[in-house]
Amino acid sequence: MRLTRHGLSGAPRSRHRPVRTIASVPPTIAFLGPEGTFAHQALRTLDRAADATLLPLTNVTLAIDAVRDGSADAAFVPLENSVEGAVPATLDELANGAPLVIAAEVYLSVAFELLARPGTIIGTVKTVATHPHAEAQVRRWLIDNLPQARVALVGSTAGAAAAVAAGEYDAAVAAAVAGELNGLEALAHDIADSAGAVTRFVLLTRPTPPPPPTGNDRTTLVAYLRENHSGALLEILTEFGNRGINLTRIESRPDRSPNGRAGMYCFSIDCEGHVRDERVGDALAALHRVCSDVRFLGSYPRRDGAQGAIPDGRTDHDFTEARDWLARVREAGTS
């Protein structure tokens, strides 16, 4: 962003000269590249990416580092897959290092193709390149259809397609768009072992006040155990259960904080609701009391379904009324 100044330094500005505004610079969004990855495909569905400068990077860590060092305004990375589960690199980066928050999420249906250079016959394929998460989702298909092929794990599915185009491998497991970008042909379509696989991507930014609640939101946080003892996880879960808050995801990860040690874990958690909701805010405050630390990772609109009904006694009105009741007891000695 560049601020323009009017007139010469120290000279008064003419009252008749039009006022110039601060120039607007499109945001830069780093993503798990190169072009042609599923991350690239999902990112293009976000409205805020339409006018942005898209910066492809070779792994999740580099994309997130770009936000932390200021070379990008946001990072778009995978968080979890319906078949393979959470993406450890993303979870660990969010739990450690300079704080970031989730500003938006995108769900993308994942369909894999076996891509090769034009003229390739599937029976001649001896080497197949793909990303580890993709390999896990097509493993059985490869065993059944290419039992003699050696599988090479690379940094991205799009990179695998580019390597095939360069003659480094015979075929790649990747998205159709990667084949289009690299001049490859599909030897087989929709080869996933489990139909209907979906990957959840998140847009990360430096901390900023959360947007207003929509009524169908998700809140993400990391809770760090104060100490490892019997019932430690139950203490965390109870704070959500007592307030009628549904958890949509919970993952344990080794505690890599400065105070972490062998056998200590933190918990990456998604729950329904917004931090401005009384019950969610109250739960986070309670976790702050029983945990060594709680890292807030954002409240944002949920994209995978509708939020469940709020149980009786847990609405914002119920919390407000309860506080008013307690104030009367403390001030007047009567309810």
C-alpha positions, 0 to 999 in steps of 0.5 A: 500500500503506497500513500501519495503526498500532495505538492512539494515537501513543506509546501501548502496544498492548493484548496482547489487541487483534488485529493488523491486517495491511498492506492489499493494493492491486491492481497497476496495469497500463498498456497500449496502449489504449484498451479494445478494442485487441489489447493489451487483449484479450491482457492479459485472458488474463494471470492477474495482470491479473484483479484489477489496475487496467487503465490504457489509454494512447495509445501505447507510450512513455506506457505504459512511462513510467507504470512508470518514474514509478511511476504503474503497476506494469507495462506491457503492450505489443507487442514483435513481429508475425509479419508486420510484425516488431518494434515499434521504439517498444518496442525503443527504450524497452527499450534506453534510459531507466531499466531495465525487465525482461520479466516475462511474454509473451503470443502473440495470434492477430490477426484484423482486421475492417472495421467501420462504423456500422450500415447502412453499405454497403461500396461507400460507404466512402471513408475507413478508419482503423487503426493503422500495423501493422494497415494493413501487414497488410491493405494488399493487401486494402484495395487490392483491395476499397476501391481508392478509399478513403483510409487514415488512420493513427491511434494504435490500432485501438480508437481507429480504431473509436471515431473511426468511431462518432463519424462521423470516418471511414467504416470502421475496421480493428480487432478484433471487440471494438472493434466490440462496444464501439463499436456497429459492424457488421462489413462484412468478416471476417478481412481480413488479407493473410497468414493466421495472423498473431500478435503477441507482447506483453510485460509490463514491470516495474521490475527484480526478481530473475528467477523460477526456471528452468522448463526452457523459458525465454527471456532478453532483452538488449541488447548495445551495440558497443564500436566498429564494426569488422569482425567486431563482430557475429560476436563477439557471435554467437560467444559464443552459438554456442560455448555452444550457445545458440539465438537466437530473435530479433535486431534492430539499432537505432541506439545512442541511449545517451549514448555513441552516435553515427552508425553505431553500433548496439545489438542487441536479442536473445532467446535460449533459456534462463535467466540462471541456466543456466550456459551463458546466464550464462556467455555474458552474462558474456562479452558484458560483456567484449567489449561497451561495455554489456549491458542484461539485460531479463529471463528468463521462461517461453517461450510459443511452443514448446519449448526445443531440446535442450542440446548435449553439453558445455553442460549445467550439470553440464558447466560445474560439472565444467569449473570443478572440473577447472580448480581442480585444475589450478591448485591441484595442477598436474595434471588 
